[in-house]
Amino acid sequence: MLDEYPKEITLRDNSRVTLRPLVKEDEAALIEFFQGLIEEDRLYLREDVADPAVIRGWLKNIDYDKVLPILAVDEGKIVADATLHRDPHGWMRHVGQIRMSVAGSHRGRGLARIMAAAVFQHAVSAGLDKLVAEMLAIQANARRVFTRLGFKEEGILKDHAIDVKGQKHDLIIMSNNVDKLWEQWVEYAESVSGTWNMED
């Protein structure tokens, strides 16, 4: 399915971005993207993405079968990153995890839904049955986004995560069935000549 990229996407405000997989040459642009996120967004991410060494570590070990990062690019700048994580050989090989970040400048345009749809599409192609999203209890916006996408809360792990400042947080686990998610998307997502038009 990576042959479909790069793919131009029309957002709700009729602006356009290009979707494509992450490549090693994206190092500087990816560092700029994550460092450009507001502190609150960066504070609660799983890794310290403000550290260029973290980004370099990702790029040194690109393996699309295990971690597939899809970028949204606007005039050469990365404006969103959605990643499908999976273990093709383990006992959870039917489960994928989605992680997603969107630049403040591109929120409210339907881009988060588009990025999630791209991940869903690859989850279907990979034969996954279930997608999981994890977030801290304090991340109310993330919970709302995934709730709108049809994810349901499955559990809370108390004091399970520590942010980059050393503060402990409850971890929320949300999930949804891939087939069910895709059925929801088909209802309002249409692909025409490589361009997706998404609506709320």
Residue pairs with C-beta under 8 A, 6 or more apart in sequence:
1 121
1 122
1 125
2 21
2 64
4 194
5 19
5 20
5 21
6 18
6 19
6 20
7 18
7 19
7 20
7 194
7 195
7 196
8 16
8 17
8 18
8 19
8 194
8 195
9 16
9 17
9 18
9 19
9 72
9 114
9 195
9 196
9 198
10 16
10 195
10 196
10 197
11 17
11 106
11 109
11 110
11 111
11 114
11 198
12 109
12 110
12 198
12 199
12 200
13 109
15 74
15 109
16 74
17 72
17 73
17 74
17 79
17 80
17 106
17 111
18 72
18 73
18 74
19 70
19 71
19 72
19 73
19 114
19 115
19 118
20 70
20 71
20 73
21 64
21 68
21 69
21 70
21 71
22 30
22 58
22 59
22 62
22 69
22 70
22 71
22 81
23 62
24 59
24 62
26 59
26 71
26 78
27 55
27 56
27 59
29 73
29 76
29 77
29 78
30 55
30 58
30 59
30 71
30 78
30 81
31 52
31 55
32 77
32 78
33 77
33 78
33 79
33 81
33 101
33 103
34 42
34 49
34 50
34 55
34 101
35 42
35 49
35 50
36 103
37 49
37 101
37 103
37 104
38 104
41 101
42 48
42 49
42 50
42 164
43 163
43 164
43 165
44 135
44 136
44 138
44 139
44 163
44 169
45 101
46 99
46 134
47 54
48 54
48 164
49 55
58 67
58 69
65 86
65 88
66 85
66 86
66 87
66 88
67 83
67 84
67 85
67 86
68 83
68 84
68 119
68 122
69 81
69 82
69 83
70 81
70 82
70 83
70 84
70 115
70 118
70 119
70 122
71 78
71 80
71 81
72 78
72 79
72 80
72 81
72 102
72 106
72 111
72 114
72 115
73 79
74 106
78 103
79 102
79 103
79 105
79 106
79 111
80 100
80 101
80 102
80 103
80 106
80 111
80 112
80 115
81 100
81 101
81 115
82 98
82 99
82 100
82 101
82 115
82 116
82 118
82 119
83 98
83 99
83 100
83 119
84 96
84 97
84 98
84 119
84 122
84 123
84 126
85 96
85 97
85 98
85 99
86 93
86 95
86 96
86 97
86 126
86 128
87 93
88 126
94 127
94 128
94 129
94 130
95 128
95 129
95 130
95 131
95 132
96 119
96 123
96 126
96 128
96 130
96 131
96 132
96 178
97 131
97 132
97 133
97 134
98 116
98 119
98 131
98 132
98 133
99 133
100 112
100 115
100 116
100 119
100 145
102 111
102 112
102 115
110 198
110 199
110 200
112 145
113 148
113 149
113 198
113 200
114 196
114 198
116 149
117 185
117 189
117 196
117 198
119 131
120 131
120 178
120 181
120 182
120 185
121 182
123 131
123 178
124 178
124 179
124 182
128 178
129 177
129 178
129 179
130 175
130 176
130 177
130 178
131 151
131 175
131 176
131 178
131 181
132 173
132 174
132 175
133 142
133 146
133 151
133 173
133 174
133 175
134 171
134 172
134 173
134 174
135 142
135 143
135 146
135 171
135 172
135 174
136 161
136 163
136 169
136 170
136 171
136 172
137 156
137 169
137 170
137 171
137 172
138 169
143 172
143 174
146 174
147 174
149 176
149 181
149 184
150 176
150 180
150 181
150 184
151 174
151 175
151 176
152 174
152 175
152 176
153 172
153 173
153 174
154 173
154 174
154 175
155 172
155 173
156 170
156 171
156 172
156 173
157 170
157 171
157 173
158 170
159 168
159 169
159 170
160 169
160 170
160 171
161 168
161 169
161 170
161 171
162 168
162 169
163 169
188 198
188 199
189 196
189 197
189 198
190 196
190 197
